[in-house]
Amino acid sequence: MDIKTLFALGLVFGLAPLSAKSAEQDFQVDEISVLGQSGKRSAFDSLPSVTKVSGTELDRKRKSTLGETLSREAGVSATFFGPNSSRPVIRGLDGDRVRMLENGVGLLDASSASPDHAVAIDPLLVDSIEILRGPSALLYGSSAVGGVVNVRTNRIAEARLDAGRFDLNPAYNSVDQGKSLGALARKNLGDFVLHVDASIRSSENYAIPGFARTLAERDANPLAPGEEEESGTVGNSTNRTSQAAIGISRPLENGFIGAAVSGYLSEYGTVAEKSVIIDMDRVRLDAAGELRGALGLDSIRFKSAFSKYEHTEMEDGEVGTIFRNRGVESRVDAKKGSFVFGAQHQYFRLSAVGDEAFLPTTRNSSLAGFGLWEESYGRVKPSFGLRLDSAGVESETSDLFGAGASKMFFAPSASLGVQVALNESVASGPAFSAGLNATYTERAPNYQELFANGAHVATGIFERGNNAFSTEKNVGLEASLKVKDQVQDARFSMFLQDFRNYIALSPTGEPQIDGLDVYQFNQVRARLFGAELEYRYRLQDMMLAGNWDLDFKADWVRGLDLTNGGALPRMVPIRGTLGVNYRNQAFSAGLEYQRTEGQNQVAANERATRGYNFVNLSGEVPFTTSFGLFKALLRVNNLFDVEARNHISFVKEIAPLPGRNVFVGLQAAL
C-alpha cells in the first residue's frame, strides 16, 4: 500500500461520516492549557495547532526516549541517534528551533548541542505531553520557531487529591532485552500534597533484521581484511537509566505553592563510536505557585527551575570529554480578562572540556517580555501575540574567536491570527472551524552556531561556527480546518515558513582535518512548507459489543535552500498512519499500519533512503483484585521485522530502526 492509497482511505473514511448523527456517548478531546493561564479548553477551541498525548494513548506510545515516544504524531518525527538518544523534530525543524520544556520551564540540558546527547528525562513516568505548533509557540521563546514540547509530571500538585494513589509499572522489551520498573505515590498530608516517584531501566544491544550498515555504505567504505560486518544487533547501544523525584505542595483556596527536586542518571552507548560510553547525570530543583484574584488580576503564576547537568564521554574506559551545564530559568505569567502577559529569564553556563570539545565555555543569558490577547466576538476569535527577547552569548575560551568574544541580540516576534466557527454547534451534526495565523519571529544564534570550532566526532565532521551572524528571521503562515462532533474529531493544517538568514551547517570543500570533512555554519535563504492531517472517527453499528475507533494521521514537509538551490538536508519524508482500535469493558486492542515514503529530495552529499511499512499491534486487559486495579499491556511493533532507516537520523547509514519488538507490561494501581 503506497502513501497515495493511504491518503485516499483517510479521505474516504474522513468525508463519509460528516453528516452522521451523534452517538449517545460524547467523543471527548483532551483539555489543554496554553501558558497555564489562558484557561483550559479543548484542542478544537484552541487557535494554534495543539496535540496532547496522555492516558491510554500515551501508554501505547511510550518508548525509551522522548523523541521516539512522539515520532508517530502528525508533524512530529525524531532524530534517532540509536535507541538512547532521540529528540523531537517538528515540521522539519529540530535542535535549537524546538523548545523542550518540563512543566513549562526549559530542560537546561545539552541535548540540542549534539544528536548523541540524550534528552534528560525518561518518558516512563510522564503524566502527559503537550505539543504546540504555530503562533502560540513563540511565547515560549525565539527558539520555539519550530514548536514546543512540554512534558508534564505533576510533581507539584495544584489541588488536593480525592484519594491517595500508588502505581507500579514493570515492563519488558524483547528487541533489546529491556527491563523497566516505575513507581509513583501521591498522598495528602494534612494541608499538603506529597509526590514521590522513581524508575529504573536497563537494555542490551538492540536487534535488527539484517546488516547494520547500508549496502551503499558497505560498498563505499569496505571493512579491513579480517573484520566482519555487524548484523543482527547494533553494537554499543546498551543503556542503564534511573531517576527519582520528590515534590510537595500546599494547595490554597486561591492558588497553590510548591517545590520538587529530581535526579536523573543515565549510562548509555553511542552507536556512532563503538568504544564510547556516555555517563550523564542531572539534578533539578523546581518551584511553582499561583495566586488567583490578587493584585487586581484574574491570576498570576510563577515557575522556576535550577538545573545542574553533567555528562562525561568515556572512551575505552578513559575520560574523553566532559560537558557541564549549570543554569536557571524563571517565568511569570499573569492573566487579566482576555489578556495574558509575563516575563521570562534564562541563564546558563555551558562548558566542554576534553579531546573532542568542539565547543568553548560560554555564558548564555536572555530576558524576555511577552503578551497574548485572545477574544471572542460571536463566531470570530481573533488573537494577537508579541514577544521581545534580548539574548547574549559570551565565549570564555575560544581558539577561533578569542576569549571574551561576545554577541548581543534583540529578537522581536509577533503573531496575528483569527479562528472562525463556520456553523452553529448543533447536536445533530459536526461543528466546523477555520483558522488563519501569521507570525514573524527572530531567533538569536546559539553558542554552537557562533563559536563551534573542532571535531564533532558524533556526526563525523569538523564543525566551525561564525560569530558574524545576525538574527535568523522568519515569516510564517498557517491555515487550518477543524471538524468535531460527538463521533469524530479532525484537523487539517497547511503551513509555510520563509526564512531570511536561516542558519545551516554546510560543507566548505576545504581539505579534511584529522580525516573529517569541514563544515561551517552559514546563513542562507530557506523555505519550508507542508501539511498535516489528523482524523479520528468512532465507528457505529459494528460487530461485537464495544467501541470501534478509526485513526488516520499523515504529514508532509519540504525544505528548500533558496540561496544555493536544492533541498535542505535531513527533511522528513511523507508519512501516513492508519489505525483501528476496539475496546469494551473486558479488553481493548489495536491494529496500526504505518507507511513512510522514500526520501529522494536530498541535499548535496546526502544519500536518499527507501520507504518502508510497519504493522503494529496493541492490546490491554484490565482486571481487579483484592490488592487493587491492574492492567496488562501487550504491544508488538514492526510485526514483520522490516528493515527501516530514519532519513533524518545522522546514523541512518550504520544504525537502522529496531526490528520486531514484543513489549509486555503491567500497570498496577494499589
N, C-alpha and C positions, 0 to 999 in steps of 0.2 A: 504494500500500500504506500503510494508516494504522498507528498505533502499536499498536492492539489486535491487528491481524493479525500484526505483527512479534512481539509478546509470545506470541501463540499458536504461531507457528512455533518460537520458542525453547523453549516448554514441551514441544511435541511432540518436538523433537529431544532435549531435555534429559531427558525421562522415559523415552523408549523404550529407551535403552541401559543402564538401571540394573542390569539382570540380565545384561549382556553378559559373556562370558568374556574373560579377559585376553589382550592381544596379546603376541607374543613380545618386542617392544621396549617398554621401560617408558616411560610418558608422564611426562616429568620436569617438575618445578616448580622455578623458580629458587630458590636459597637466599637468605635474607635474614638480616640481623644487626641486631637491635634494640638500640640503645645501643652497639653494637660490643662488648658484653661478655657478653650473655646466651647466647652460643653460636649458631652457625649452625644454622638449622632451615628446613624448608620452610614455605611460606605456610599449608599445611594444618595444621601443628602449632602455628602461632602464634595466640595468643589474640586480638590485635587484628586489624582488617582491614588487611592489608598488600598492596601491589602493588609488584612490581619490574619495571621496563622495562629491558631490556638486549639485547645481541646483535643478531640479525637483526630482532627486533621493534622495537627502538629505531631501527635503520637505516631501517625502513619509515615511522617516525613523525616523524623529525627534521624540525623546521622552524626558522625563523629566531629564534623566541622560545621560552622555556621553557613559557609558558602554552599556546601552540598545539601544541607537541610532546605535551603531556599531555591536551589537550582531548577526546580520544576515549576516555579511561579512564573506567570506571564511577565515578560520583560526582564526577568532576573536569571542570570547564569552564574557560573563560579569559575575562579581561576584554576583550581585543581592542580596544586603542586604536590601531587601524591595525596594519600588519604589523610594526612596530618595537617596540612596547611591549605586552606581554600577560603578565599574571600569573595563576597558577593560582587557581581558586576551588574549594573543596572543600565539598560538601554545602550549597551556598548561602552559604557564609561566605568572605570574602576579606579583603584588606587586612591589618590587624594581628591578625587571627584565624587566619591561616595562616602558620606558621613556615617560613621559607625558609633552608635550610642548604646549605653547601658542605663536603663531607667532615665532616659532623657539627657544624659551627660556623656561626653566623649569617653571612649575606651582608654585613651592615653597609653597605647602600647606602641609597637613598631611594625605592625602588620602592613602598613602602607609603604614601608621603605623597601620591601623585597618580597617576592611571591613565596619564598620559602619560610617567611616569618608567619607563624600561626596567629590567628586572632585569639586573644587571651580570654576566651570564655568557652565553656563547654555547654552545648545545647541540651545536655541530658536533663537538667532541672529547670530549664527556662519555662515560664508560665505562658508567654505569648511573644510573638514577633510582629512588629508593625513595619510596613514598607511604604514610604512616601515617595511618589514621583511627581514632578511638576512643580507648580509655583510655591506651594506651602513649604516645600523642602528648603528653599533658600533662607527661610527664617532661622535655620539651624547653622548657617554659616556659608561662606563662599565656596567651601569645599564640598557642599551638598548639591552642586550643579547637576550631578547625575541622579541623586536621590539620597534618601535617608533610610537606614536600617536601625530600628530601635528595639533592643532586647529588653523585655520586662521580666523581672524576677520577683517583684512584690515582697522583697525582704523588709521593706519599711511599710508596714500596714497603715492604710489611711482610715480604717474604721475597725471597730471591734468585731470579732468573729462571732458568728452564730453558734459555732461549736469548734472545739479543738480538732486537729487532724494530725495523723501520722501516716506518711506514704513511704512505701518501699518498692523499688523498681529494679529487679535483677533482669539481665538480658544477655543473649549470646548471638554472635555473628559467625556464620560458617566460613565466609570468604577470607577472613584473617584470624580465625580462632579468637575473635574479640569477646572479651567478658567485661561487663559493666554492672555497677551497683550504685543506685542513688537512693538517698533517704532524705526526707523532709518532715519537719514538725512545726506546727503553729499552734499557739495556745494563748488564751487570755490570762494574764497575771495581774489581778486587781484592775487597776486603771490602765495597765499597759498591755501590749501585744508582743509576744516573743516569737521570733522566727529563727529556726536553725536548719541548715541543710548541708549535705556533704555528698560527694560522689567519688568513685574511683573507676578507672577504665584501663584496660590493657589489651594490646593486639600484637599479632605477629605479622610477618610479611604477607601482603595480600595476594590472592590468587588471580590469575589472568588466563584466558583461553589459549594463548599462543605465545609468540615471542614478545619480549618487552620492547625491543626496537622495531621500528617500521622497516619494511623492505627497502625503501629508499635510503634510510639511514644506514642500513647494513651494507648496501651497495656503495654508498659514498664513503663510509668510514669502516672498512673491514677490520676485524679484530686481528691482533698479532697472532702468529702461529702458536698453537697450544691453548689459546683461550677459547672458551665456549660461550655461545650466545645464551643470554639469560632467557629462560622460558618457564612457564607455569606459575611463577611468582615474580614480584618486583622486589628486588633486594633493598635492604636498609629502609623499609617502610614500617618498622615497628613503632609502638607508642606505649608510653606509660604516663597517665594523667590523673591528677587528683585535685579536688577543690573542696573548700569548706567555707561557710559563712554563718554569721550570727547577726541578727538585727533586732532592734527593739524600738517601739514607737508608743506615743501617747496620743490616742485619738481624743479630740476635743469636740465640744458642741459646735464650734465654728471653724473646725480645721483639724490639724494634726501636726506633730513634730516627732522626728525620729532619726536614728542613725544606724548604720550597718558597717561591718568590716568583713572583708572576704579575702581569701588566699587562693592562688591558682598555681599549680606546679605541673610541668609537662616535660618529659624527656622523649624526644622522637627523632627518627632518622629522616634524612632528606634524600630523596631518590636521585637527585642530580649529582650528589657526591657520596659515593658508597662508603667512604670512611669517616663521614661527618655525622655527629650526633649533636642535636641542639638541646640544651638544658635551660628551660625557661621557668621563671617564677615572677609572680606579680602579687603585691599586696595593695588593696584598695580600701579606702575609707569613704563612705557616702554619708551625707546628711541631707535631709529634706524636710520641708514643712509647708503648711498652707494656713492662711487666715482668711475667713470669709466675712465680709461686711466691715472690714477695718479700713481706716483712712479714707472713707468715702468711696471705696472700691467694692465691686462685687466679690473679688477675691484677689489675693496676692500669694504667689507661690515661689519658693526658692529651692534650688538644688545645687549641691556642690560635691565634688569628688576629688580626692587626692590619691595619686597612684605612684607606686614605686615599682618599676618594671626593670627586669634584667634578663638577658639571655646570653648564654655562653655557647659558642660553637666549638665543639671538641673534635679534633681530627686525630685519629689513631690514638685516642686517649690523652692527647695533649691539648692544652688550651690554645685555640686559634684566635678568634675574635670575640670580644665582649661588647654587646650593645646594652646601654643603660638609658632609661627614660624616667625622669622624675618630673611630675607635673601636677597641676591643679586646674580644674575648670569649674566655674561657678556661673549660675544663671538665675535671673529673677524675672518672672512673668506676672503681669497684672492684667486684670480684666475689668472693664467698665462698659456695661451695655454691649454694643456690637464691636467694641474696640479692644484688642489685645496688644499689649506693648511690653517692652522689657529691655534688659541689657544682659550681656554675656562677656565673660573674661576668661582667657586661657593663657597659661604659661607652662612651658616645659623645656627641659634641658636634655637634649639627646646627644649621647656620645657613642662612638665606635672606636675601640682600641684593639689593635692586633694586626696580623699579617694580611687579612682580607678586609681591612677597614677602608671601604671606598667612600666613606662619609666623614667629614670633620665633626668635631664637637660644636654644636650650635645651641644658641638660646633663641627660643621662639615665643612670641607673645602676640596676643590680639585682644582688642577691645571693640565691642560692637553694641549698637543700639538698634532695635527693630520694632516694627508695629504692623499689625494686620487688622484691617477693618472689613467686616463682612455683615451685610444687612439683607433683609428680605423685604421685597415690595410685591406682595401677591405671589405670582409665579416666578418672578425675576429675583435672583440673588446675585448682586454684584459684590466684588471684593477688590481690595487694594492692599498691597504689602510693600514695605520698604525696609531695607536693612543697610546700615552704614558700618563698614568694617575698617579698622585700622590695624595693620599687621606689620610686625618687624621680625627680621631674621638676622642674627649676628653669628659669624663664624669665629670661634675662639682659636681654632687651629686649622690652617688650610695651606697645603703646599702650592695649590694652584692660584689662590687669590690672596694669600697672606693673612696672618692672624689679625683679627679685629675688623675684617671686612663685614659690612652690614648693609642691609637694604630695608627701606620702609615703604609700605604700600597703603594707599587709600582705595578701598574697593566697595563702591556702592552697588546695590542690587535692588530691583523693583519688580513687582508683578501686578498685573491687572487682569481680572477675569470676570466672567459672568456665567451663571448657570440658570437655565430656563426650564421650568416644568412645562412640557409641551401639551399636557392634558390634565384634567382634574383626576385625582386619585379616586377610583371607584372600585367597589368590591367585586364587580363582575369582569374586570379587565385589567390589563397592565398599565402602569404609570411610566411615561416616557420623560426623560430629562436629557437636555443637551448642554454642553459647556464649551466655552472658548476661553483660553488663557494665553496671555503673552507675558514673557519675562525678559528682563535684562539683568545679567549677572556679570560681575567681575570677580575673578579668583586670583588671589596673590600667589605667586610661585612659592613652592615649599622649599625646605632646606636641601632636599635631594636635587631638585631641578636647578637650584642656584649653585650649589657648592660640591656636588659629587665629583670625585676625581680618583679613580682607582679601579682595580679588578673586581668586578661583581661576578664572582665565580658561580653563584646560583643560577644566573641567567646566561653565563658563558660569554660575557662581553666585558670590555674595558669601558667604563661609564664616565662621562665628563659633563659637568654642569656648565651653566652660563649665567654669571651674575649681572649681565646687562639686560635681563628680561624686564618687561613691563607686565602689567596685569593681563591675565587672559580674559578676553571679553566675549560674551555670548548673548545672542538674541534667540529666544526660543518661543515656539508656538505649539499649542496642543489643542486639538478638538476632540471631544468625546461625546458618546451617546450611551445612556444608561436606560435599562429596561428592568422593571421589577413589579412582581405581584406575589401572590401567596404561593405560587408554584414555580417561579422562575426568577432568576437574577442574572443580568448580563451587563457587560461593559465593553465598549469598543473605543479605542483611542488611536489617533494618529498624531505624530509629533515630528517636529523639525527643530534642530539646533544648529545655528550658524555661528561658528567661532572665528573671531579675529585674534591672532596671536595665540592660537592653540599650541600648547607645549607638547612636542612629540620627540621621542627618542629615536634617532635615525643614524644609520651607518655613515661614517665620514669618508670611507675609501682609503684612509691612511694605512700604512703598513701595520701589521699586528704588533701588539705589545704583550710580551710574555705569552705568545700563542693565542691571544684573544683579539677578535675584531674590535675596532674602536668605534664607539657610538657616542653621539653628542646630543644633548637636548637642544632643540631648535624651536622657534615659533613660526607657525605656518597658518594659512587659512584652511579651515576644515569645516565639513558639514556632515551632520548625522541626521538620518530620518528613518522612520519606521512606523510600525503599527502593532497593536496588541488587541487580542480578543479573549475575553473570559465569559463563559456561559455555563450556567447550572440550571437544570430543569428537573422537577420531580415528576417522574412518570406515573400515570394513574391507570387503574384497572388492569394491573399486570398480574402474572401468576404468583402464587404464594402470598400469604397474608403478610404484608410488610410494606416498607417504603423503598422505592427504587429511585435513584438519582443518576442523572446523566451529567457528566462534567466534560467541558471542552475548553482547552486553552491553546493559544497559538501566539507567536510573536515573530517579528522580522525587523532587522535593523541593518542599515547600510552606512558605512563611513567613508568619506571621500577626502583625500588630501588635495585641496584646490590649488596649492602652491606648486607642488611637484607633479601633480597628476596621479591617477591611480587610487587604490583603496588605502584606507588606514589599516594598520596591522591588527591582527587578532580580533576581527569582528565576528560576532556570534552569528552562526548560520540560521536560516529559518527553521523553526521548530513547531511541533504541534503535539498535543496530548489529548487522547480521548479515553474517558473512563466511565465505567458503570459500577455503581455501588448499591448494595442491598442491605437492609437492616430490619430486624424485628426485635422482639423482646428477648429472644434467646441468643442471637448472634448477629454479626454483620460481616460482609465480605465485599471485596472489590477486585475488579479486573481493569488494568490500565495498559493502553498501548501508547508508546512514545515514538515519534518519528523525528529524527534530526537529519536535515539535508546535508549534503556535502557542501563544503565552502571552497568555491573557486575564485571568489573575488578577494585576491590576496595582494599584499604589499610586496615591494621588491625584497628579494631574498627570503620570502616566506613560502612554505610549501602548502599546497592545497590538502584538504582532508576529505575522506569519504564519508558519506552518510551512513546512518545505522538505525536499527529498530530495536527498541526494548519492550518487553512484555513483563509486567509486574503484577503480582497477586498480593492480596492482604486479607486478613481475617481477624476477628475479635470475638471472644466468648466471655461475657460477664457472668459471674456466679457469686453467690452469697454463702458464707459460712458463719458459724458462731463467733469466729475471730474478726470478721469484717467483710468488706466488699473487695472482690477480686476481678481482674480482667486479664485473660490470657491473650497474647498477641502473637500473630504469625505473619511474616512478610517474606515474599520471595521476589527479589529484584534481579533483573536481567535473567529471566527464566531460561532462555535458550542459550545462555553463555556466549553472547555475541561479543566479538572484539570491537571496541569503540574507542575513539580518541577525541578528546575535547579540543576543538580548534583553538580556543583562546588560552589554552594552557601553555606555559613555557616549556613543559617537559612532555608534550604530546608525542614527540619522536621516540622517547625512551620509556614512557610510562602510560600505558592505556588505562582506561577506566576499569574498575573491578569487574571480575566475571560474575558468574551466578552466586548469589548470596542468600542464604536462608537465615532469617532473623527470628529468634524466639524470645519472647519477653513476658514478664508478669508485672502487673500493676496491682499493688495491694494498698487499700485504704483501711487502716486498722484503728 
